[in-house]
Amino acid sequence: METKYSTLETNYNELEGNYNDVNTNYTALQTNYDEMKTEYTALVEFKNNKDREDKQAMIDKFYMLSDDDKKDVQDNIDKYSIEEIESKLSVICVRNKLDMSEKQEEETPAAETTFSLNSLEQEEDVNTPALISLLRKAKKNEN
């Protein structure tokens, strides 16, 4: 009986030692995991901040757009990639320039040309309109 008991005790001691080793390894792995998780969280936060800065810099490059034009991109800065932000703002910029050029064409009056009939000695050139030439001749004939 004593042999069975000593064999059981030996097996128990061996199993207890194995358990303690596994438990020690588990604790070390858990500590490493917690440290890595903390580092990972810090790195993800750093990357997100850097990405946000880069995206904001891209938005700031479009200084010619109003805040209303950039509102959608600014509100969704974390959802869009830098390429998407550039694309969206470029399209808005082009649309605005087209709208501005159409308005400028409508608003810009034609350049006025002024001719004086008082300078009769002025030589006629090819660019002088025919009507002005006739009026100058008529004025000259009156004097």
C-alpha positions as CSV (number, residue, x, y, z in Angstrom):
1,M,0.0,0.0,0.0
2,E,2.8,2.2,0.8
3,T,4.2,1.9,-2.8
4,K,0.9,2.9,-4.2
5,Y,0.7,5.8,-1.9
6,S,4.3,6.9,-2.7
7,T,3.6,6.5,-6.4
8,L,0.5,8.6,-6.1
9,E,2.3,11.2,-4.1
10,T,5.1,11.3,-6.7
11,N,2.5,11.7,-9.5
12,Y,0.7,14.4,-7.5
13,N,4.0,16.3,-6.8
14,E,4.9,16.1,-10.5
15,L,1.5,17.3,-11.6
16,E,1.6,20.1,-9.1
17,G,5.0,21.1,-10.4
18,N,3.7,21.1,-13.9
19,Y,0.7,23.1,-12.9
20,N,2.9,25.7,-11.2
21,D,5.1,25.9,-14.3
22,V,2.0,26.3,-16.5
23,N,0.6,28.9,-14.1
24,T,3.9,30.8,-14.1
25,N,4.1,30.8,-17.9
26,Y,0.4,31.9,-18.1
27,T,1.0,34.8,-15.8
28,A,4.1,35.9,-17.8
29,L,2.2,35.6,-21.0
30,Q,-0.7,37.6,-19.6
31,T,1.7,40.3,-18.5
32,N,3.3,40.4,-21.9
33,Y,-0.1,40.5,-23.6
34,D,-1.2,43.4,-21.4
35,E,2.0,45.3,-22.2
36,M,1.7,44.7,-25.9
37,K,-2.0,45.7,-25.8
38,T,-1.1,49.0,-24.1
39,E,1.7,49.6,-26.7
40,Y,-0.7,48.7,-29.5
41,T,-3.3,51.1,-28.2
42,A,-0.8,53.9,-28.0
43,L,0.5,53.2,-31.5
44,V,-3.0,53.1,-33.0
45,E,-3.8,56.4,-31.3
46,F,-0.5,57.9,-32.6
47,K,-1.2,56.7,-36.1
48,N,-4.8,58.1,-36.0
49,N,-3.6,61.5,-34.8
50,K,-0.9,61.5,-37.6
51,D,-3.5,60.5,-40.2
52,R,-5.9,63.2,-38.9
53,E,-3.1,65.8,-39.1
54,D,-2.3,64.8,-42.7
55,K,-6.0,64.9,-43.7
56,Q,-6.4,68.3,-42.1
57,A,-3.3,69.5,-44.0
58,M,-4.9,68.3,-47.2
59,I,-8.1,70.2,-46.3
60,D,-6.1,73.3,-45.5
61,K,-4.5,73.2,-49.0
62,F,-7.9,74.1,-50.4
63,Y,-7.9,77.5,-48.8
64,M,-9.9,79.0,-51.7
65,L,-13.0,77.0,-50.7
66,S,-15.4,78.3,-48.1
67,D,-16.0,76.5,-44.8
68,D,-19.4,75.5,-46.1
69,D,-17.8,73.9,-49.1
70,K,-15.4,71.9,-46.9
71,K,-18.1,71.1,-44.2
72,D,-18.9,67.5,-45.3
73,V,-15.2,66.5,-45.6
74,Q,-14.4,68.2,-42.3
75,D,-17.3,66.4,-40.5
76,N,-16.3,63.0,-41.9
77,I,-12.5,63.5,-41.7
78,D,-12.1,60.1,-39.9
79,K,-14.2,58.2,-42.5
80,Y,-12.4,59.5,-45.6
81,S,-8.9,58.6,-46.8
82,I,-6.5,61.4,-47.8
83,E,-7.1,60.5,-51.5
84,E,-10.9,60.7,-51.0
85,I,-10.6,64.1,-49.3
86,E,-8.4,65.4,-52.1
87,S,-10.8,64.1,-54.7
88,K,-13.9,65.5,-53.1
89,L,-12.4,68.9,-52.6
90,S,-10.9,69.0,-56.1
91,V,-14.3,68.3,-57.6
92,I,-15.9,71.1,-55.4
93,C,-13.1,73.5,-56.4
94,V,-13.6,72.8,-60.1
95,R,-17.3,73.2,-59.9
96,N,-16.9,76.5,-58.0
97,K,-14.4,77.7,-60.7
98,L,-16.9,76.8,-63.4
99,D,-19.7,78.6,-61.6
100,M,-17.4,81.6,-61.0
101,S,-16.3,81.8,-64.6
102,E,-19.9,81.7,-65.8
103,K,-20.8,84.5,-63.4
104,Q,-17.8,86.5,-64.4
105,E,-18.7,86.2,-68.1
106,E,-22.2,87.4,-67.4
107,E,-21.1,90.3,-65.1
108,T,-18.1,91.5,-67.1
109,P,-19.2,94.3,-69.5
110,A,-17.6,94.5,-72.9
111,A,-14.6,96.8,-73.0
112,E,-15.5,100.3,-74.2
113,T,-13.6,101.9,-77.0
114,T,-13.3,105.6,-77.1
115,F,-12.6,107.7,-80.1
116,S,-12.2,111.4,-80.3
117,L,-13.5,113.5,-83.2
118,N,-11.5,116.5,-82.0
119,S,-8.2,115.2,-83.1
120,L,-8.6,115.8,-86.8
121,E,-4.9,115.6,-87.5
122,Q,-4.8,112.0,-86.2
123,E,-3.9,109.6,-89.0
124,E,-6.4,107.0,-89.9
125,D,-5.2,103.4,-89.5
126,V,-6.6,100.0,-90.4
127,N,-8.0,99.6,-86.9
128,T,-10.1,102.8,-87.0
129,P,-13.7,101.9,-87.6
130,A,-15.2,103.2,-90.9
131,L,-17.9,105.2,-89.1
132,I,-15.3,107.1,-87.1
133,S,-13.3,107.8,-90.3
134,L,-16.5,109.2,-92.0
135,L,-17.3,111.3,-88.9
136,R,-13.8,112.7,-88.8
137,K,-14.0,113.6,-92.6
138,A,-17.3,115.3,-92.0
139,K,-16.0,117.3,-89.1
140,K,-12.9,118.3,-91.1
141,N,-15.1,119.4,-94.0
142,E,-17.2,121.6,-91.6
143,N,-14.1,123.5,-90.5
